[in-house]
Amino acid sequence: MNYPLMRNNILKEDLIPVIDLLSKDEPKLTSGPEVLKFEQEWSEWLGCEYSVFVNSGSSANLLCLALLKELFPSGGKIVVPPFTWSSDISSLIWMGFEPLFVDIKLETLGLDSSQVIDQLKKDKEIVAIFITHAQGLNALEQDLINYIKENNIFLIEDVCESHGVRLPNGQKAGAFGDLSCFSFYYAHHMSTIEGGMICTNNESFYQTLRMLRSHGMLRESTNQVLKNEFVLKHRDLNPKFIFTRPAFNVRNNEIGAIIGRNQLKRLDQIKIKRAENFEKFLELMPNWVFKDFNLEGQSNYAFNLILKDPDKVLFSKLCKKFDEKLIEYRIGSAGGGNQIRQPYVKAFKNISEDQIKNLFPITDHVHFYGMYIGNFPDLDNNEISWLANIINNV
């Protein structure tokens, strides 16, 4: 059996409306009405006011940090977990911010809220938190939610692999923060082949994001008052070609939007099935596997397989057995493990080996003794049992 990280994530029923579009005499393929409909439907599903469809989750990260740079032009520190995808950290570095790393909790694979609050209390250079809801688990605990609200802390939520996660306050992850990022890459809960979404409840942020997405062009704004003000200030320019700020071209297209709209219809069912699969998987795991994840509000992305205790020999045997059985896996779990150990971070922020081990023991444990295995909606109990049997017999 070949066991991949993902299979059958784009169905024939997703492609039929794409074929219908391509069959038209003069189909519009670049960003147009389907993109707008997808954004509106996504906002309704998530429970937010505004959404901006882009070409990847990484681009969503980048635009959020570009907007933050406009709010904090002098930069500052941003709290971020070392257990995340590289684009979260790369984006803040590119925009002139300093990453302030805080370790995670094993139960949530997200920022340790008590450590975050301690940092916020003592470091006045912190301008924002960039939290990651990793692997379909909620990373926003109630104490941190309360502190953020009471102290008006700017929050960006990375929900790229956690669509549908519920927070303790009942909101979906991504609807609480000032900004949030989602990914629709092939292996995620839903796919537009490549794609991402930025969400916010702030109308001003929404207008800025629309312009940042498309070269900074004024005509991308839907706020007529804003557009009139710019036109009056720049009478020497063609109103259709006023570039308001240095920006990017990270638009998506009609094909991606059509696939996304179709997949959104079954996203809630996909979430339920993935969660059921993960709970079944954990039930069948041996005692040497960590199983005490906080599953409240979960929307599982992948089967997390983390050793309870450091054991290089056992972990090596596990990897070897997976290779023999053609079971695809990712060592270090989300994003390749501890990002502080990656060259791009070391070149920017030199943290010693002793500091890594002492300050980030949980992230480092997952880096060396953790991995994830694919969880997909059409997985059946027999396959989960087959997988568990292999693990139990290592």
N, C-alpha and C positions, 0 to 999 in steps of 0.2 A: 504493500500500500504506500502511495506517495501522499504524505500529509503536509500540505502547504500552510502558509500563514493566512491565506485567504483564498476562497474559491467562489465562483458564481455570484460575484457581487454586483454585476451588471447583467440583468436578465433580458431576454428577448422582448418582454413587454416594455422595457425601458427604451428599446431601440425603435419600436414601431412608430412612435410619434416623431422620432428623428428622421426616419425614412420618409414619413409624410411631409416633413419640412423640405427635405432635399428633393422631393418629387415635384415641388412647385416650379413654375416656369422661371421665376426670379426670386429665389429664397433669400431672405436676409439672414446672414450667418453671424455677422458681428453683433456686438451688444445692442439689444433692442427691447421690444415689448416682453419677450419671454424672460429676460433677465429681471426686468422690473416686477413681473408677476411672481417670479421665484423669490425675490427679496421680500415682497409683501407677504407671501405665504409662509416664508421662514420666520418672519417677525411675529406673525400670528401664532405659529407653533411654539416659538420660544417664549413669547410673552414680553417682547420688547417693542419699542417704538420704531426703530430704524435698523435696516440691514443693508450692507454694501457687498455685492458679490465680486470676488476677485479671482485671480488665476491660481492661487494656492494658499494654504494655511500659513506658509512662510511669508508670503506677501502681506497677508493679514497682520502678522506680527510686525512687519516693517512699517506699514502704514500707521499702526497704533503708536509706535515709538516716534515716527515722524510727527504725528500730531502732538505727542507729549513734548517733543522738542520745541514746538511752537509755544506751548504753555510754560515750559521751563527752559528758556534759551540758554541759561548759564549751566545747564546740566544738573548734576546731583547724583545721589545714590538710589538705586532701585533694588529692593529686596527680591531675590529670585532663588529658586531651588537649584542645586547642582544636578538634580534628577529631572531632566526636561529635555526637549529637543534643542538642537544647536541654534536654530534660528531665533529662539526667544532671547538667548544671550547675545548672539551676533548682532541682532537688531539694536539692542540698547547700546552695544559698543560702537556700532556705526554712527549712532545718533549722539555720541558724546557723553553717555551716562556711564556710571561706574556700577558694575554688578556687586551687590552685597549678598553673598551667599549665606543661606541658612539651611541647616539640615532638615531632613524629612522625618516623618513617622512611618514605621513599617506598616502599621494598620491601615494607613490611608495612601501611602506613597506620595503624600503631599507635604507642604511646609509644616513644620512643627510650630503650631500657633503660639505656644508659650514663648518660644525663642524669638519669633517674629515680634511679638508684643514687647519683649524686653529690648530688642533692637530699636523699635520705634520710640520707646521711652527715652533712650539714652543718646540716640544719634539724630540730630536735627538736620542733617544733610540729606536725609531720606525724603524723596519726593513722591515715591509710588511703590506699590507692591505689584509684582508680576507673578501671579500664582498659576500653577499648572495642576489641573485635574487629570492626573495620570491614570492611564489604563482603565478608565471607566469608573474610577472611585472619586468620591467627593473629597476635596482638599480644604474646603472652607468650613471650619468648625464654628460652633455658635459663639465661643468667646472671641474669636477673631472677627466674626461678622459684627458683633456688638462694638468692639473697639474701633473698627473701621467707620461705623456709622457715628459713633460718639465723637470721633476725632477728625471726621471728614478726610480720611485717607484716600488718595487716588488709587483705584484698583483696576488692574487689567487681568481678565481671566483667560487663560489658555484652555480651551475646551476641545482642542483639535481631535482628541481620541476619546471623548467622553460625552457625546451627544445624548441628551436626555437625563443626565445625572440630576438628582434632586438635592437641594440644599436643606439644612435643618429648618429653615424658615418657609419651606414649601416651594420656593421658586426653583426654576430650572437653572442649572449652572450656565452662566453666560448672560443671565438677565439681571443679575445683582450688581455687577461691577460697572465702572464708568465706561469701560470698553471691554469687548470680548472677541476672541478669535476662534474660528472653527475651520476644520480641514475636511475636504471631500475627496481626499486621495483614495485610490482604489481599495486599499485594505481597511478603510475606516468604516464606521457604522453605516454610512451611505456614501455614494461616490458620484462625482460628476466627471470622472476620469482623473482630471486634475482640477482643483478648485478650492476655494475658501470663502469664508464669510466673516465680516466684521459687524458687530452689533453694538448698539448704544441706545440710551433713552434721551440723549442730549441732541437737540436739533442743530445747534451750532457745530458740534463734532461731526454730525452727519454731513453737513454741507462741506466741511473741510475735507472729510474722507472722500467724498465724491470727486472733489477737485484733485486731491492727491492721487487718486486712482488713475486719472487720465490727464497727465501732463500739467496739472495745475490749472486747467482751462476753466475760465469763469462760466462758460456755457453749460458745464456739468452740474452747476448748482441749480436747485429747484426753488431757491429763495429769491423772489423777484426784487425785493427791497435791497438785498445784498448785491444783486446784479446791477441794479440801477445806480447804486452808490459807486461801484467800480467804474461803470461806463462814464459817469459824470466826472470822475477824477482823471480819466484817461481818454479824453476826447480825440486824441491823436491816433487812437488804435481802433481797429475793426472790432466791434463788440463780440464777434464770433471767435476772435483769436486774441483774447486777453489771457495771458498766463500769469496767474495770481501769485505763484510761489514755485520754488524748485520742487519738482515732483517726479512721478514715475508713470509708466504705462503698464498697469497690472490688471487690465480689464479681463473679464471672461467673455463668453460668447453665447449665442442662442442655443447651440447644441448642448453645451454643459448645463444651461438653465433648464432645458426640456428634460434631460435625464434627471436632474436634481428635483424638479417638480414631481416627476413620476415616483422617484424613490422616497420622497418625503411622505407620500401617502401610506407607506408601510413601515416607516421608521419606528413607530411605537411598538409594532409587533416584533420588529427586529430586536429592539431593546429588551423586550420580555424574554425572547428566546435565548439571546446571548446570556442574560442574567441566569436563566434556568440552567444553561449549559455549565456556567462557571460554578454554581452551587453544587451541581452533580459532580463536577471535576474535583472540587475540594473534599467532598464526602469520601471520595475514593483514594485520596492521597495518603501515603504512609506518614507515620509520626515524625519523621525527620524533615518533613516539608512544613514550612510556615503556612498556617491556615487561618489565622485570626485576623483577617481583614475586616475593616468596618464596611459591611455590605449595605448599610442603610442608604437608600437612594441611589444605589449603584446602577450603572449601565455598562456592563463589562465589555471591554475591548478585546482582551486576550487572556489566555490562561497564564496567570502569574505562577511561576515555579521558583521559589526561593528557599534555599536550605535554612533550617533553623540555626544551625551552628556552622562555623567555618570548617570546611572539609574539602581540601583540594582534590584528594583522591576520589572521593565520591562524586564530586562535580565533574571531574574528568571522565569518569565511567559513564555518567549520565549523558554527557555530550557525545561520547563515542557510540553509545547505544542508539541515540537519536540519528546520528550519521548513518549507522548501519541500516536502520529502519526507514530511512528517507523522511524523517520528521524534521521539518524546518523549524528553526528556533532563533531567537535573538538574545545573545549573552548580554547581561547588563540591563536587560529590559528596556524601558523607554529611552530612546535616543542614544543607545550605546553605553549606558551607565553613567558614571560620575563625570560630568562635563569639565570639572576642574582639572581632570587628568588629561584633557584633550589639548593638542598643541596650540589651537587658536586662543584658548583661555590662558595657557601658560605664558604665551607671548605678551599678553596684555596684563595679566595679574599673577605675579609669581607667588605661589603658595607652596610652602615646603611639604615634604612627605609627612613629617611629623604633624604639621598643622592639619593636613588632610585627614589623617587617621584620628586625631584628637577632636577636631571640630565637626567632622562629617562622617561619623562611624556608621550610621545607618545607610547613607547613600553608598559608602564604600563597600559595605557588606553586600548590597544588591549588585554593585558593580562586579564583584568577584564571584558571588555565589547565587546570583539570580539570573533568570531568563524569562522570556515569555514564549508561548506556543499559540498557534492560531485557534481562534474561536469564531465560528461563522454560523449564520442562521440555519443552513441545511445540515448541520452536524447532528447525527443521531446518537442515541444512548449507547448503541453497540460500538460505535467508533470511540466514544469517550471511555468506555470500559476497556477497549483494546489499548488505548493510550495509557490509561491508569495501570493496566496490568504490566506493561513494559516498564513503567516507572517503579512500580512496587518490586519488580524482580531485578532491579539493578544491584 
